[in-house]
C-alpha cells in the first residue's frame, strides 16, 4: 500500500461535475492498494497518516499532526501509485534511446474487488481515530482541485 499525502489549505474532488468530497485545512491523501495488501496494512497506514507531524507549531517547526490540529482528510483511490516502470525501460542505454517504451505496468496493483475494501478500511480506520474523512468515488474518473500548503508532500508505504 502506498499513499501520497499533501498538506492542503483546501481540496475537493468531483465526479461528473458533482463534488463528492471537499475539505478545508488538512490532508489530501491519494491511496494506492497493491495486490498483497489487506486490513493490517490499511490500519497501519491510517495510523501513520493521522499521526504524521507535518503541521507547524508556534515556532514554525513540524510538530503537530492532523489529530492535534483537528483537520480533515480527503482520501482518493489511485491505483496508478502502484505503477512499476522498472521492467519497461530495459538497460540504461535502452532507456535513453526509448527502445523499450515508457508504459507503466499495473500488475502489482490490486484488482478493484480486492482494492476497494482495503481502501474503505483505510478510510474507516481514520474515522475510528477521530479524523473527519471525505472521499472520492472508487474507480471513477475524478477531477481534483487542491491548494498544497507549503508545499508539503510526503510518500508513505505500508
C-alpha positions in Angstrom: 0.0 0.0 0.0 1.3 3.4 -0.9 -0.1 6.9 -0.1 0.8 10.3 -1.2 0.0 12.8 1.5 -0.3 16.5 0.6 -0.9 19.2 3.2 -3.6 21.4 1.9 -5.4 24.6 2.8 -8.4 23.2 0.8 -9.2 20.4 -1.6 -12.1 18.9 -3.4 -12.9 16.1 -5.8 -15.6 16.0 -8.5 -17.1 13.1 -10.4 -19.2 14.0 -13.5 -19.2 17.7 -12.4 -20.5 16.9 -9.0 -18.5 17.5 -5.8 -18.2 14.2 -3.9 -15.8 15.3 -1.3 -14.4 18.6 0.0 -12.2 19.7 2.9 -10.7 22.9 4.3 -7.3 22.7 6.0 -6.0 19.2 6.3 -4.5 16.4 4.1 -5.3 15.2 0.6 -4.4 11.5 0.6 -4.0 9.6 -2.6 -4.3 5.9 -1.9 -2.8 3.0 -3.9 -3.5 -0.6 -2.9 -1.2 -3.4 -4.0 -2.3 -7.0 -4.6 -0.9 -8.3 -1.3 -2.4 -5.5 0.9 -5.2 -6.1 3.4 -6.8 -4.7 6.6 -3.5 -4.8 8.5 -1.7 -2.5 6.0 -4.8 -0.2 5.9 -4.9 0.1 9.7 -1.1 0.7 10.0 -1.0 3.3 7.2 -4.1 5.1 8.6 -2.3 5.4 11.9 0.8 6.8 10.3 -1.2 9.3 8.3 -3.2 10.5 11.3 -0.1 10.9 13.4 2.2 12.4 10.7 3.6 15.6 12.1 3.5 17.9 9.1 1.7 20.9 10.7 3.7 23.7 12.3 3.8 24.6 15.9 4.1 28.2 17.2 7.8 28.1 16.4 7.3 27.1 12.8 8.5 23.5 13.3 6.7 20.4 12.0 5.5 19.2 15.4 1.7 18.8 15.0 -0.3 16.0 13.5 -3.8 16.0 12.0 -5.1 14.7 15.3 -3.6 17.8 17.0 -5.0 20.3 14.5 -8.5 18.9 14.1 -8.1 19.0 10.3 -9.8 16.6 7.9 -8.7 14.2 5.2 -9.8 13.9 1.6 -9.0 10.3 0.6 -8.9 9.4 -3.1 -8.2 6.0 -4.5 -5.5 6.0 -7.1 -4.2 2.6 -8.4 -1.5 4.3 -10.6 0.5 4.8 -7.4 1.4 1.1 -7.7 2.8 1.6 -11.2 6.0 -0.4 -12.0 8.2 1.3 -14.6 11.4 -0.7 -13.9 10.6 -3.6 -16.3 9.6 -1.3 -19.1 12.8 0.5 -19.5 15.3 -2.2 -20.5 19.0 -1.4 -19.9 20.2 2.1 -19.1 21.3 2.6 -22.7 17.9 1.4 -23.9 16.1 3.7 -21.6 17.9 6.7 -23.1 17.0 5.6 -26.6 13.4 4.8 -25.6 13.6 1.4 -27.3 11.7 -0.5 -24.6 8.9 2.0 -24.2 7.7 4.0 -21.3 4.3 2.4 -20.5 4.0 1.6 -16.8 2.8 -1.8 -15.6 0.0 -2.1 -13.1 0.3 -5.8 -12.5 1.2 -5.2 -8.8 -1.9 -3.1 -8.2 -4.8 -4.9 -6.5 -7.8 -5.7 -8.7 -10.8 -3.5 -7.9 -12.7 -6.2 -5.9 -9.7 -6.5 -3.6 -8.6 -2.9 -3.6 -12.0 -1.3 -2.7 -12.5 -3.0 0.6 -8.9 -2.2 1.6 -9.4 1.5 0.6 -12.7 1.6 2.6 -10.9 0.0 5.6 -8.2 2.7 5.4 -10.9 5.4 5.5 -12.8 3.7 8.3 -9.6 3.3 10.4 -9.0 7.1 10.1 -12.6 7.8 11.2 -12.1 5.4 14.2 -9.1 7.6 15.1 -11.4 10.6 15.2 -10.4 12.1 11.8 -13.2 13.5 9.6 -12.8 11.8 6.1 -14.3 12.9 2.8 -13.8 10.7 -0.3 -13.9 10.5 -4.0 -15.8 7.6 -5.8 -13.8 4.4 -6.0 -13.0 3.5 -9.6 -14.5 6.7 -11.1 -12.7 9.2 -13.3 -12.2 12.1 -10.9 -11.0 15.7 -11.0 -9.1 17.0 -8.0 -8.6 20.6 -7.0 -6.3 21.5 -4.2 -4.1 24.2 -2.7 -1.0 22.5 -1.5 0.1 24.3 1.7 3.9 24.7 1.9 4.1 22.8 -0.4 4.3 19.7 1.8 4.1 16.3 0.1 5.1 13.0 1.7 5.0 9.4 0.3 4.4 6.6 2.7 4.4 2.9 2.2 2.8 0.3 4.4 
